[in-house]
Amino acid sequence: MKSRLYISALLITILAFSACVPTKFLADDERLLVDITPQGLERIEPTAIEVLYQQEPNRRIFGSTPYLALYNFGQKFYSPQQVERRIERQRTKLQRRINDADDDSTEIRELRIKFDERINRLQQRRKEGNFLMRIGEPPAIYDSTLMERTMEQISIYLNSNGFFNHNADYTKEEKGKLVYITINIDENIPYRYSNLTYGIPDSAILRIVQATSARSLIKPGKIYNEDELTQERDRLYEVLRNRGYYDFARAYIEFEVDTSYSGNTAQIKTIIRNPEQDSLHKVYTINKVYFKSDRDRFGIKRDTIEYNGINYIAYNHIISKNILDKKIDIYPGQRYSQLRTSTTQRKLADLDIFQFNNVSFNKVVDPADSVYRLDAFISSQPAKRFQETAELGLNYTERTPGPFSSVRLRVRNVFGGAENLDIGLRGGFEGQIGLTDASQTVMMKEFGGDVSLSFPVILLPFTNRSLLAEYNPKTRLIASYTNVDREEYKRSNYELGLDYIWQRYRHPLQPPVMQFIFSPVNLNIVQTDEISDEFLEELRYYSQGSRSLEESFRSGIISNMAFNFIYNTNDYLQSRNAYYLRTLMEVGGLTNELGLDLSFGSLRTFQYAKINPDFRRYIPLGRGRLFAFRVNMGVGTPLFGSSILPYDKYFFAGGASSVRAWQSRRLGPGSYATETLEFDGDQLVRNRDFSLEQPGEVLLEGSAEYRFNMFSFIDGAFFVDAGNVWVLREEKARPGANFEFNTFYKEIAVGTGFGIRLNLSVVVLRFDFATKVYDPGGINGDKLVLNQFNFGDFFSRNNQSNLNIGIGYPF
């Protein structure tokens, strides 16, 4: 009843705000611009038109203008005259302090810096208003001249995209003091490229341009686009700079466009002019290459070693020339190439042993030589050999604070071959729900360490260490130890792994878009040191006939081979029109099939296979808005007669990066629900029990988010999550837990909610408020559970709503 009351109150509030757009502060001749809508677009995206608006309308939510309301409310507490008086007081105080400092130039400089910062903040406040005014937005007073400029920009944009015969106008509708603008655009038939000709007097450059014409962005039949002409200019510039034309500039390239030929066609003539002082463009070759790998020490001469045509200059040669040779793409006798210059810089940076590196060229002046030559100078400065990082923090889970800390040390160039050694120690406490008593919080103590050693080559027998040299290869050896100490049990985890890593780049100066990780060896030993009898009894009770939970706490040895592929075109802020795909494939226990039995003592082995693809899509909508969705799937199964997966290899649903209305790992499996029976007076009542993790062998989940900027660094998001986990085989003790093609879609749980994200540039702090909509394990057929929503549930232990706090975006 309470939840219905809250929902009704919310709807009434929304309706009230919908009719509430503040206009009482407007003058008689002023109107408020609240909407601009483009219509008639067929080929052009509306978001491309929206960025051209010279006057943005006030943002509306459910028909109201909350940002304008905030601004007007903040104005009640704002006095520009008072701010101006504060600025004058600061200036007077600064002058007095300067007079007191006499001729102390250092103190005067510090005073000016200090007071300038204060005055700048006050001047910003005078210009933009107080805090409420800055997070709100001022009234968008409709200005017809700005609307005319908007139409001019739209016309320019349409012409630049080939719609020379377009028609564009706008209509204005006034409702009281509110203005609604409709922009009517008729694109008409676009102009397309027809004949492509060249005006290139340098025959050598003409041959290069014609030979690479298949990669040209300008092709007959395509719609005319000025952005593509700019990109084609950049392409030709890069092609020629990579063919030895060191002095070549973009200004030599022009495009002559003729639209008077016939119909809606555009003839394009590519013109590349010769230099004013020469009849031809000069082609340069590399004469000598020098590599300087340490800091300058004035007055001391460096030692020079020649290796494979490169002159290595250093006071102390501490880095293997064989390794550096694989990272350098510039050699004597080559034609100059901007591409090889960029790849050299990128490969040296990928080693992570240099603080910076730079490649420069000097022209070799020899009047008697008709060949144009360059000397290449690669200068680098070593990074710190030892780098330490420390972290100290506090988790707050189950209403219990848990401190944690970690210390890491990186040692660079350990053996002289650009190897990097990483050593880490970590430890902490965390509150968790006790399995034997859900009302109690159990403190879990965890500590451990890891050591990894990475090599900048693929280390394999019978290879010359040049395998995949163009793709930033790495070989990584990992060893780690983790100890978990709870009241119910104590476990130790030992891990040993070997990884081969390589990457592919779209462009040498851009981050990699593809990463490959092949792990042929991964050995994991789980040793249960202590486990209480009461805990084992609880495991058997909650297993409901499934052995997975109880078996997971037995000591065991897990060996597997894995391959991980990641494709990502997004940036850290997830602001691009981008795709993300991660696919993990894993096979465990093949050593038994190869005749190598790893089991010994009380340790058992596991044989299994697992695949887990994860796809994500990001679509910007303009004006700080973005739509993102994710589909995550997975299947894992025992192999070769084995009956169970290792517990860590099961799939789980629920939590901050999954179906957020369910607590972490508590969703599923299928429509099966773990229940408890309690007496309410004389009546026996069935209750859902969400205290136990729910492992599954099949995973299917998806999420969709509409992200938008609320104000300043605070973003918002509306989201819907759906998914579940299942087991592959039918279990009589857990009806509905198995995956069936004809019923699984009825067992997909659904949750929804609202998120607040603090976008602090270097990190995103996330608060997601999620509530259940559809629970496939609902008791007594009560599966639609949105009517049980209560806002107070977000801040208490409950089975309906969940508050997730995390770092970064959920996907």
C-alpha positions as a printed Julia matrix, in Angstrom:
811×3 Matrix{Float64}:
  0.0     0.0     0.0
  2.84    2.36    0.91
  4.64    1.73   -2.39
  1.48    2.56   -4.36
  1.15    5.76   -2.37
  4.78    6.69   -3.17
  4.3     5.95   -6.88
  1.08    8.0    -6.98
  2.77   10.9    -5.2
  5.66   10.72   -7.69
  3.28   10.81  -10.66
  1.39   13.79   -9.2
  4.69   15.6    -8.64
  5.76   14.93  -12.22
  2.44   16.2   -13.57
  2.7    19.29  -11.4
  6.21   20.02  -12.63
  5.12   19.38  -16.22
  2.87   22.41  -16.04
  5.47   24.45  -14.16
  7.82   26.44  -16.42
  8.83   29.68  -14.62
  8.09   32.73  -16.79
  7.21   35.33  -14.17
 10.76   36.73  -14.25
 10.5    37.55  -17.98
  9.88   41.09  -19.26
  6.75   41.8   -21.28
  8.6    41.55  -24.62
 10.66   38.45  -23.66
  9.85   34.87  -24.56
 11.44   31.66  -23.27
 12.89   29.23  -25.85
 12.04   25.71  -24.66
 12.26   23.52  -27.76
 13.88   23.27  -31.21
 12.89   20.28  -33.33
 14.37   19.5   -36.77
 11.97   17.8   -39.22
 12.21   16.35  -42.72
 15.69   14.81  -42.4
 16.25   11.6   -44.31
 20.03   11.16  -44.68
 21.36   13.65  -42.12
 21.29   12.64  -38.44
 19.28   15.03  -36.19
 22.21   15.14  -33.72
 24.37   16.7   -36.46
 21.85   19.55  -36.77
 21.48   20.01  -33.01
 25.16   20.92  -32.53
 24.67   23.86  -34.91
 22.15   25.68  -32.72
 23.41   29.17  -31.9
 20.95   29.34  -29.0
 20.23   26.3   -26.87
 16.68   25.97  -25.49
 16.21   25.43  -21.78
 16.36   21.73  -20.98
 13.08   20.1   -20.04
 12.32   16.97  -17.98
  8.75   15.69  -18.09
  7.72   19.04  -19.58
  9.25   21.14  -16.77
 12.5    23.12  -16.72
 14.26   22.12  -13.46
 17.61   23.64  -14.44
 15.99   27.03  -15.07
 14.13   26.7   -11.76
 17.44   26.09   -9.97
 18.96   29.15  -11.63
 16.01   31.36  -10.63
 16.09   30.01   -7.08
 19.83   30.71   -6.85
 19.29   34.27   -8.03
 17.37   34.99   -4.83
 20.63   34.62   -2.9
 22.9    36.34   -5.42
 24.08   39.93   -5.37
 26.7    40.94   -7.99
 27.31   44.18   -6.09
 28.24   42.21   -3.0
 30.65   40.04   -5.01
 32.2    43.18   -6.54
 32.74   44.62   -3.04
 34.5    41.38   -2.01
 36.77   41.64   -5.07
 37.7    45.21   -4.12
 38.44   44.15   -0.54
 40.76   41.43   -1.8
 42.58   43.88   -4.05
 42.97   46.34   -1.19
 44.23   43.6     1.11
 46.71   42.45   -1.54
 48.12   45.95   -1.94
 48.47   46.35    1.83
 50.33   43.04    2.13
 52.63   44.01   -0.75
 53.46   47.28    0.97
 54.26   45.39    4.18
 56.58   43.02    2.28
 58.9    45.93    1.32
 61.18   44.71   -1.49
 60.99   40.95   -0.81
 60.33   39.8    -4.41
 59.74   36.15   -3.44
 57.06   37.02   -0.88
 55.43   39.48   -3.27
 55.27   36.86   -6.01
 53.66   34.33   -3.64
 51.16   36.96   -2.46
 50.16   37.79   -6.04
 49.63   34.12   -6.88
 47.56   33.56   -3.73
 45.33   36.6    -4.13
 44.99   36.21   -7.92
 43.43   32.8    -7.35
 40.93   34.27   -4.88
 40.06   37.17   -7.18
 39.66   34.87  -10.21
 37.2    32.7    -8.26
 35.21   35.77   -7.23
 35.21   37.1   -10.8
 33.88   33.76  -12.01
 31.15   33.95   -9.37
 30.3    37.5   -10.47
 30.03   36.34  -14.08
 28.31   32.96  -13.64
 26.5    33.38  -10.34
 26.5    31.3    -7.17
 26.63   27.5    -6.96
 22.91   26.96   -7.63
 23.03   29.27  -10.64
 26.06   27.46  -12.05
 24.5    23.98  -11.8
 21.28   25.39  -13.24
 21.0    27.28  -16.51
 19.97   30.89  -17.25
 16.74   31.58  -19.15
 17.09   31.08  -22.91
 15.47   34.34  -24.0
 14.44   33.81  -27.58
 16.59   35.85  -29.98
 15.53   35.94  -33.64
 19.01   37.02  -34.8
 20.54   33.91  -33.2
 17.87   31.82  -34.91
 18.87   33.33  -38.26
 22.5    32.46  -37.54
 21.39   28.92  -36.73
 19.71   28.65  -40.13
 22.87   29.99  -41.8
 24.97   27.31  -40.07
 22.49   24.62  -41.09
 22.66   25.8   -44.7
 26.47   25.72  -44.65
 26.43   22.24  -43.15
 23.96   20.89  -45.74
 26.03   22.37  -48.58
 29.2    20.8   -47.15
 27.45   17.43  -47.25
 26.36   17.68  -50.88
 22.8    18.97  -50.46
 23.3    22.11  -52.56
 19.62   22.27  -53.6
 18.21   22.0   -50.09
 15.42   24.12  -48.67
 15.41   25.08  -45.01
 13.2    27.39  -42.98
 11.65   27.45  -39.54
  8.32   28.12  -37.91
  7.8    29.67  -34.5
  4.92   28.76  -32.22
  4.2    30.73  -29.08
  2.24   29.3   -26.17
  1.96   32.09  -23.67
  5.53   33.14  -23.06
  7.02   29.85  -24.31
  8.54   29.54  -27.79
  8.65   26.27  -29.76
 10.74   26.22  -32.96
 10.31   23.7   -35.74
 13.09   23.61  -38.34
 11.77   22.31  -41.67
 14.47   20.82  -43.9
 14.0    19.43  -47.4
 17.34   17.87  -48.35
 16.42   17.25  -52.02
 18.65   15.15  -54.26
 22.32   15.28  -53.14
 25.26   15.91  -55.47
 27.5    12.94  -56.15
 31.06   12.6   -57.39
 31.36   11.98  -61.14
 34.66   12.46  -63.01
 37.86   12.35  -60.93
 40.88   13.96  -62.56
 44.38   15.03  -61.52
 46.46   18.17  -61.87
 49.86   16.93  -60.65
 52.91   18.15  -62.63
 55.36   15.97  -60.65
 55.16   12.65  -62.51
 56.61   10.63  -59.6
 53.93   11.92  -57.22
 51.25   11.38  -59.88
 52.25    7.7   -60.12
 52.04    7.3   -56.32
 48.61    8.94  -56.15
 47.25    6.79  -58.98
 48.75    3.63  -57.48
 46.95    4.27  -54.17
 43.66    5.45  -55.69
 41.9     2.24  -54.58
 42.15    3.56  -51.0
 40.8     6.97  -51.92
 37.79    8.24  -50.0
 36.52   10.01  -53.13
 34.81    7.52  -55.43
 32.35    8.05  -58.29
 28.77    7.78  -57.11
 29.41    8.77  -53.49
 27.69   11.83  -52.05
 29.82   14.95  -51.99
 31.24   15.57  -48.49
 33.71   18.27  -47.5
 34.85   16.32  -44.43
 35.8    13.45  -46.74
 37.79   15.85  -48.92
 39.7    16.94  -45.81
 40.31   13.31  -44.88
 41.46   12.58  -48.44
 43.92   15.47  -48.19
 45.25   13.94  -44.95
 45.5    10.53  -46.6
 47.5    11.84  -49.55
 49.74   13.81  -47.2
 50.49   10.67  -45.15
 51.08    8.57  -48.27
 53.67   11.01  -49.62
 55.31   11.59  -46.23
 55.72    7.82  -45.96
 57.35    7.64  -49.41
 60.32    9.85  -48.61
 58.86   13.35  -49.11
 60.2    14.84  -45.87
 59.49   18.48  -46.84
 55.99   17.84  -48.16
 53.16   19.94  -46.63
 49.36   19.68  -46.74
 49.19   23.15  -48.3
 50.43   21.68  -51.61
 47.17   19.67  -51.95
 44.0    21.29  -53.29
 40.67   20.07  -54.65
 38.9    21.85  -57.48
 35.14   21.2   -57.41
 32.95   21.78  -60.5
 29.19   21.37  -60.05
 28.2    22.92  -63.39
 28.83   19.84  -65.53
 25.46   18.03  -65.58
 22.67   17.15  -63.19
 23.47   16.72  -59.53
 27.12   15.83  -60.07
 30.43   17.2   -58.81
 33.65   16.79  -60.76
 36.72   16.66  -58.53
 40.19   17.58  -59.68
 43.01   16.68  -57.28
 45.8    19.26  -57.53
 49.24   18.83  -55.96
 51.42   21.84  -56.65
 55.2    21.84  -56.88
 57.31   23.88  -54.43
 57.83   27.47  -55.52
 61.63   27.19  -55.39
 61.92   23.75  -57.07
 60.52   22.05  -60.12
 60.01   18.77  -58.24
 59.46   17.55  -54.68
 62.56   16.08  -53.03
 62.76   12.45  -51.9
 64.95   11.85  -48.83
 66.7     8.66  -47.72
 68.1     7.81  -44.29
 71.86    8.29  -44.04
 72.78    7.34  -40.45
 70.75    6.45  -37.36
 71.85    7.32  -33.83
 70.18    6.06  -30.63
 70.93    7.92  -27.39
 69.56    6.05  -24.35
 70.59    8.01  -21.25
 70.72   11.51  -19.8
 73.37   14.02  -20.81
 76.46   14.43  -18.63
 78.21   17.54  -19.81
 81.91   17.14  -20.45
 81.82   13.34  -20.55
 82.02   11.47  -23.84
 79.6     8.64  -24.59
 80.56    5.22  -25.87
 79.27    4.22  -29.33
 78.35    0.67  -30.38
 77.13   -0.15  -33.89
 74.56   -2.94  -34.13
 72.67   -3.85  -37.31
 73.37   -0.43  -38.84
 72.27    1.59  -35.76
 74.78    3.63  -33.73
 73.93    3.17  -30.04
 75.36    6.0   -27.94
 75.42    5.73  -24.13
 77.6     6.21  -21.09
 76.6     2.74  -19.96
 74.96    0.28  -22.34
 72.48   -1.41  -20.0
 69.74   -2.34  -22.49
 70.06   -5.25  -24.9
 70.74   -4.06  -28.47
 68.91   -7.14  -29.74
 65.71   -6.01  -27.97
 66.03   -2.37  -29.03
 66.68   -3.46  -32.62
 63.22   -5.07  -32.73
 61.62   -1.77  -31.67
 63.35    0.45  -34.24
 61.88    0.7   -37.74
 64.31    3.36  -39.06
 67.45    2.07  -40.82
 70.1     3.53  -43.14
 69.22    3.27  -46.82
 65.46    3.5   -46.28
 63.36    6.28  -47.67
 62.11    8.66  -45.0
 58.74    7.55  -43.57
 56.57    9.36  -41.06
 54.84    6.04  -40.36
 58.09    4.26  -39.43
 59.0     7.25  -37.28
 55.7     6.98  -35.37
 55.87    3.2   -34.95
 59.41    3.51  -33.57
 58.24    6.0   -30.95
 55.23    3.88  -30.04
 57.22    0.64  -29.74
 59.85    2.25  -27.53
 57.11    3.73  -25.33
 55.46    0.3   -25.02
 58.61   -1.06  -23.37
 57.85    1.11  -20.3
 61.53    1.58  -19.52
 61.85    5.1   -20.96
 60.39    8.27  -19.48
 60.06    9.7   -22.99
 61.53    9.26  -26.45
 61.8    11.49  -29.5
 62.88   11.08  -33.12
 64.35   14.02  -35.03
 66.07   14.39  -38.41
 68.87   16.58  -39.72
 69.46   17.16  -43.41
 72.87   16.1   -44.71
 74.24   19.03  -46.7
 76.63   17.96  -49.46
 76.68   20.18  -52.58
 78.46   17.46  -54.56
 75.77   14.89  -53.8
 72.56   14.85  -55.84
 70.88   12.48  -53.36
 68.91   14.05  -50.52
 69.72   12.41  -47.17
 68.74   12.64  -43.52
 70.48   11.64  -40.29
 68.0    10.24  -37.74
 68.47   10.89  -34.01
 66.48    8.78  -31.53
 66.71   10.33  -28.09
 65.32    8.67  -24.99
 65.52    9.17  -21.26
 65.29    6.17  -18.91
 62.4     5.98  -16.47
 63.0     5.35  -12.78
 64.37    1.86  -12.27
 62.33    1.39   -9.09
 58.75    2.66   -8.89
 56.61    2.18   -5.79
 52.87    2.69   -5.42
 50.79    2.32   -2.27
 47.03    2.3    -1.68
 45.09    2.6     1.54
 41.31    2.54    1.64
 38.14    1.52    3.41
 35.3    -0.69    2.21
 31.88   -0.44    3.84
 29.95   -3.66    3.39
 27.19   -5.15    5.5
 27.27   -2.01    7.67
 30.82   -2.82    8.73
 33.96   -0.84    7.83
 36.81   -2.87    6.4
 40.24   -1.3     5.86
 42.49   -2.54    3.07
 45.92   -1.65    1.71
 48.29   -2.69   -1.03
 51.89   -1.98   -1.94
 53.42   -2.53   -5.37
 56.97   -2.28   -6.64
 58.01   -2.23  -10.28
 61.64   -2.96  -11.17
 62.48   -2.0   -14.75
 65.03   -3.62  -17.07
 65.78   -6.39  -14.58
 68.17   -8.46  -16.71
 69.12   -5.82  -19.3
 66.57   -7.01  -21.86
 63.78   -4.51  -21.01
 62.16   -7.02  -18.64
 59.87   -5.58  -15.97
 59.36   -7.21  -12.58
 56.23   -6.39  -10.54
 55.88   -7.36   -6.89
 52.69   -6.73   -4.95
 51.46   -7.25   -1.41
 47.86   -6.72   -0.33
 45.69   -7.27    2.71
 42.38   -6.2     4.16
 39.19   -6.9     6.07
 35.66   -7.14    4.71
 32.29   -7.65    6.34
 30.12  -10.46    4.93
 26.83  -12.11    5.85
 27.45  -15.22    7.91
 26.17  -18.35    6.21
 25.32  -20.11    9.46
 23.53  -17.01   10.81
 22.32  -14.44    8.26
 21.73  -11.86   10.98
 25.43  -11.83   11.9
 28.23  -10.07   10.04
 31.38  -12.14    9.6
 34.7   -10.4     9.22
 36.75  -11.89    6.42
 40.52  -11.38    6.51
 42.37  -11.62    3.22
 46.03  -11.17    2.47
 48.32  -12.22   -0.33
 50.94  -11.29   -2.83
 51.88  -11.72   -6.45
 54.98  -11.59   -8.61
 54.99  -11.13  -12.37
 57.85  -10.9   -14.81
 57.2    -9.62  -18.34
 59.45   -9.88  -21.39
 59.0    -7.65  -24.5
 59.11  -10.67  -26.84
 57.26  -13.94  -27.38
 59.4   -16.55  -25.62
 58.98  -19.86  -27.4
 61.48  -22.6   -28.24
 62.77  -22.73  -31.81
 61.94  -19.07  -32.53
 64.25  -16.1   -33.07
 62.22  -13.84  -30.74
 60.84  -11.87  -33.7
 57.43  -13.52  -33.61
 54.65  -10.89  -33.75
 57.28   -8.15  -33.36
 54.98   -5.57  -35.0
 52.21   -6.09  -32.44
 53.84   -5.11  -29.13
 54.31   -8.72  -27.96
 54.85   -9.66  -24.32
 55.49  -12.85  -22.42
 54.31  -12.72  -18.81
 55.04  -15.14  -15.98
 52.76  -14.84  -12.94
 52.85  -16.38   -9.48
 50.45  -15.42   -6.7
 49.28  -16.47   -3.25
 46.02  -15.55   -1.51
 44.85  -16.53    1.97
 41.23  -16.1     3.07
 40.42  -16.41    6.76
 36.78  -16.45    7.91
 35.18  -17.82   11.06
 33.73  -20.71    9.02
 36.82  -21.68    7.03
 40.38  -20.88    5.98
 41.54  -21.3     2.39
 44.79  -20.76    0.51
 45.08  -20.22   -3.23
 48.31  -20.72   -5.17
 48.47  -19.72   -8.84
 51.09  -20.03  -11.54
 50.52  -18.77  -15.08
 52.12  -18.07  -18.44
 50.58  -15.5   -20.81
 51.42  -14.42  -24.34
 50.02  -10.96  -25.12
 49.95   -8.97  -28.35
 47.98   -6.01  -29.74
 46.87   -4.55  -33.05
 46.58   -0.86  -33.84
 44.49    1.02  -36.38
 47.07    3.78  -36.37
 50.47    3.97  -34.63
 49.47    7.14  -32.77
 46.16    5.72  -31.47
 45.5     3.2   -28.67
 45.24   -0.46  -29.75
 41.79   -1.63  -30.79
 42.5    -5.36  -30.46
 44.26   -7.32  -27.75
 45.01  -11.04  -27.74
 45.96  -13.03  -24.63
 46.9   -16.69  -24.99
 47.5   -18.54  -21.72
 48.84  -22.04  -22.46
 49.68  -22.7   -18.81
 47.54  -21.75  -15.84
 47.87  -23.81  -12.68
 45.71  -23.03   -9.67
 45.87  -24.94   -6.37
 43.08  -24.35   -3.84
 43.88  -25.68   -0.37
 41.16  -25.7     2.29
 43.09  -25.55    5.54
 40.14  -25.47    7.96
 36.37  -25.73    7.62
 33.81  -25.98   10.42
 31.29  -28.82   10.66
 28.44  -26.32   11.06
 29.47  -24.63    7.84
 29.55  -27.94    5.95
 26.06  -28.74    7.19
 24.81  -25.38    5.94
 26.44  -26.0     2.55
 24.7   -29.36    2.25
 21.38  -27.81    3.24
 21.62  -24.94    0.77
 22.94  -27.2    -2.03
 19.47  -28.76   -2.3
 20.91  -31.89   -3.89
 23.46  -30.06   -6.05
 27.06  -30.91   -5.19
 28.55  -27.74   -6.68
 28.51  -25.68   -3.51
 29.9   -28.31   -1.18
 32.46  -29.56   -3.7
 33.75  -26.04   -4.27
 35.22  -25.96   -0.76
 37.23  -29.14   -1.24
 40.91  -28.83   -1.96
 41.68  -29.12   -5.64
 44.04  -28.37   -8.48
 42.82  -26.56  -11.58
 44.88  -26.52  -14.78
 43.59  -24.78  -17.87
 44.44  -23.29  -21.23
 42.72  -20.04  -22.2
 42.42  -17.53  -25.02
 41.05  -14.04  -24.53
 40.24  -11.6   -27.35
 39.27   -7.95  -26.76
 38.1    -5.5   -29.43
 37.5    -1.96  -28.18
 37.08    1.28  -30.14
 36.0     3.4   -27.18
 37.96    5.76  -24.93
 38.24    5.82  -21.14
 35.29    8.21  -20.76
 33.09    6.01  -23.01
 32.04    9.0   -25.1
 32.59    7.69  -28.64
 30.34    5.95  -31.14
 32.0     2.66  -30.38
 31.93   -1.12  -30.1
 33.37   -3.48  -27.49
 33.69   -7.26  -27.75
 35.44   -9.57  -25.32
 35.49  -13.32  -25.85
 37.03  -15.74  -23.36
 37.54  -19.4   -24.23
 38.93  -21.79  -21.65
 39.59  -25.53  -21.45
 40.68  -27.15  -18.19
 42.08  -30.53  -17.23
 43.53  -31.54  -20.6
 46.63  -32.79  -18.8
 44.68  -35.88  -17.72
 43.86  -36.69  -21.36
 47.52  -36.25  -22.25
 48.56  -38.8   -19.65
 49.75  -36.29  -17.02
 47.93  -36.79  -13.73
 48.33  -33.67  -11.6
 46.25  -34.91   -8.67
 48.14  -35.75   -5.52
 47.26  -36.14   -1.87
 43.79  -34.75   -1.14
 43.79  -32.5    -4.21
 41.28  -33.39   -6.92
 41.4   -32.26  -10.56
 38.71  -30.72  -12.77
 38.04  -31.12  -16.48
 35.82  -28.54  -18.11
 35.27  -26.12  -21.02
 33.95  -22.56  -20.92
 33.16  -19.77  -23.37
 32.03  -16.23  -22.49
 31.38  -13.55  -25.19
 30.52  -10.02  -24.0
 29.31   -7.41  -26.53
 28.73   -3.69  -25.85
 27.56   -0.8   -28.01
 27.83    2.94  -27.33
 25.75    5.47  -29.34
 26.19    9.22  -28.65
 22.95   11.2   -28.94
 24.46   14.68  -28.71
 24.34   17.33  -25.98
 26.0    15.08  -23.38
 23.57   12.17  -23.95
 24.51    8.59  -24.78
 22.69    5.28  -25.21
 24.62    2.14  -24.29
 23.65   -1.52  -24.22
 25.32   -4.8   -23.4
 24.74   -8.5   -24.07
 26.76  -10.96  -21.98
 26.48  -14.72  -22.52
 28.35  -17.8   -21.38
 28.33  -21.59  -21.21
 30.51  -23.82  -19.05
 30.36  -27.6   -18.78
 32.34  -30.47  -17.25
 34.22  -32.69  -19.72
 35.4   -36.28  -20.07
 33.06  -37.74  -17.49
 33.77  -35.06  -14.9
 30.6   -34.06  -13.04
 31.34  -30.59  -11.71
 32.95  -27.25  -12.55
 35.45  -25.54  -10.27
 33.45  -23.03   -8.25
 35.35  -20.03   -9.64
 34.48  -21.13  -13.19
 30.72  -20.99  -12.7
 28.72  -17.98  -13.93
 26.92  -15.66  -11.53
 24.29  -12.96  -12.02
 23.42   -9.96   -9.91
 25.56   -7.12   -8.59
 26.93   -3.73   -9.56
 27.94   -4.78  -13.11
 25.19   -7.28  -13.78
 21.45   -7.27  -12.97
 21.72   -4.52  -10.39
 18.38   -5.06   -8.61
 19.78   -8.33   -7.22
 22.67   -8.49   -4.81
 25.95   -9.82   -6.13
 25.76  -13.49   -7.22
 22.26  -13.93   -5.75
 20.15  -14.24   -8.92
 18.93  -17.61  -10.21
 19.23  -20.32  -11.18
 16.29  -20.2   -13.6
 12.93  -20.02  -11.88
 14.14  -21.99   -8.86
 14.03  -20.07   -5.58
 15.77  -20.9    -2.33
 13.2   -20.56    0.43
 12.91  -20.59    4.2
  9.86  -21.52    6.29
  8.89  -19.42    9.31
  5.9   -19.32   11.64
  3.86  -16.14   11.69
  1.66  -16.85   14.67
  0.1   -20.23   13.89
  0.64  -19.93   10.15
  3.66  -21.33    8.3
  5.03  -18.66    5.9
  7.35  -19.17    2.92
 10.02  -16.51    2.4
 12.62  -16.03   -0.29
 16.19  -16.57    0.87
 18.79  -14.47   -0.99
 21.69  -15.15    1.37
 23.35  -17.81   -0.78
 25.4   -17.39   -3.96
 23.78  -19.08   -6.97
 26.27  -20.61   -9.43
 25.17  -21.49  -12.95
 26.53  -23.17  -16.07
 24.64  -20.96  -18.54
 24.6   -17.16  -18.41
 22.41  -14.77  -20.37
 22.14  -11.11  -19.37
 21.71   -7.74  -20.98
 21.58   -4.1   -19.92
 20.55   -0.84  -21.53
 21.33    2.66  -20.24
 20.34    6.15  -21.24
 23.09    8.43  -19.91
 22.85   12.2   -19.73
 24.49   15.15  -18.04
 22.48   16.6   -15.18
 24.77   19.53  -14.35
 28.48   20.21  -14.1
 30.33   16.95  -13.31
 27.17   15.08  -12.21
 25.64   12.68  -14.74
 22.47   10.65  -14.55
 21.28    7.39  -16.11
 18.06    5.44  -16.52
 18.71    1.73  -16.93
 17.03   -1.63  -17.43
 18.8    -4.92  -16.67
 17.67   -8.42  -17.54
 19.23  -11.87  -17.18
 19.69  -15.09  -15.24
 21.87  -18.17  -14.85
 20.88  -21.8   -15.35
 22.34  -25.28  -14.99
 22.59  -27.57  -18.0
 21.16  -30.74  -16.49
 17.8   -31.22  -14.86
 17.93  -31.55  -11.07
 14.96  -33.02   -9.2
 15.91  -31.18   -6.02
 15.93  -27.82   -7.84
 12.99  -27.72  -10.28
 13.23  -24.92  -12.82
 16.99  -24.47  -12.4
 17.92  -26.08  -15.75
 18.06  -24.32  -19.1
 15.34  -25.18  -21.63
 15.01  -23.47  -25.03
 11.21  -23.42  -24.85
 11.02  -21.82  -21.39
 14.2   -19.85  -20.68
 12.74  -16.54  -21.91
 10.07  -16.78  -19.17
 12.83  -17.05  -16.56
 14.71  -13.86  -17.38
 14.69  -11.54  -14.38
 14.18   -7.82  -14.99
 15.24   -4.85  -12.9
 15.27   -1.13  -13.48
 16.47    2.03  -11.79
 18.24    5.35  -11.84
 21.93    6.11  -11.49
 23.95    9.12  -10.37
 27.56    9.31  -11.56
 30.17   11.78  -10.36
 32.41   12.25  -13.4
 35.67   13.47  -11.84
 37.69   13.12  -15.1
 40.26   10.71  -13.62
 37.59    8.48  -12.08
 33.82    7.97  -12.2
 32.08    7.36   -8.86
 28.76    5.57   -9.42
 25.57    5.25   -7.36
 22.92    3.0    -8.96
 19.47    2.67   -7.34
 17.85   -0.49   -8.74
 14.6    -2.28   -7.96
 13.15   -5.58   -9.12
 10.44   -5.58  -11.78
 10.09   -9.28  -12.64
 11.37  -12.09  -10.4
 11.15  -15.52  -12.11
 11.55  -17.2    -8.7
  8.65  -15.32   -7.12
  6.84  -17.26   -4.4
  3.25  -18.38   -5.04
  3.44  -17.12   -8.63
  4.0   -13.54   -7.47
  6.58  -12.63  -10.1
  5.69   -9.04  -11.0
  7.11   -7.35   -7.92
  7.45   -3.67   -8.89
  4.45   -2.84   -6.69
  6.54   -3.87   -3.66
  8.92   -0.95   -4.25
  9.68    1.2    -1.21
 12.24    3.99   -1.46
 13.54    3.28    2.03
 14.61   -0.21    0.91
 17.66    1.29   -0.79
 19.2     1.95    2.62
 18.32   -1.31    4.38
 18.68   -5.05    3.95
 15.76   -6.17    1.82
 14.79   -8.4    -1.08
 13.28   -5.78   -3.39
 15.72   -2.91   -4.03
 19.46   -2.5    -4.06
 21.92    0.4    -3.93
 25.13   -0.29   -5.85
 28.21    1.84   -5.26
 31.08    1.36   -7.68
 34.03    2.88   -9.49
 33.65    3.36  -13.24
 30.71    2.6   -15.5
 28.88   -0.75  -15.15
 29.76   -1.57  -18.77
